[in-house]
Amino acid sequence: MVILGIILIVLGLVVDLQILLIIGVILLIVGLVMNFVPIGGTRRRYY
């Protein structure tokens, strides 16, 4: 999810579409939160 967010941010900057940039930032933030916050246990999970 983090990689997809980075790809969408880069595409949003290259193509100059704000909606891709916004979706990319949201996916990047959600991916990082899912990475660092253990949901459903104490183990760190990598998505």
N, C-alpha and C positions, 0 to 999 in steps of 0.2 A: 504494500500500500504506500509505503514511503517512496519507493522507486517510481510508482505511477504518479504520485504527487509531484515529484521532481520533473518527470517528463512533461506533465501538463503545464507546469510553471514555465519550463523552457519553451514549449510550443506557444504558450500564451504570450511570451515576450517576443518570440520571432514573428508570429503571425499578427501580433498586436490585437489580440482579442481579450477583453477584460474578463469574460466569463470563464475562459480556460484558466486564466491566472487565479481567479477566485476559487474555482473548484480544486485546482492544484494545491493551493495553500491550505484549504480545508482538509484535503486528503493527507497532506504532509503532517499537519497537526494531529489528526486522528491516528495516523500510523505511529507517530512518536509516542502518543499517549498509550496506545495499545502495547507498545514495546516496553515502556518503562513502568507501567502500573500493572502489577499482577492481578488479573481478574480470575476469580475462582480458585485461588490457591496462593501459595507463597513463592512458587517457582517463577522465574522470569521466562516468558515465552517470546519466541521470535516469529513474527509473521511476515 
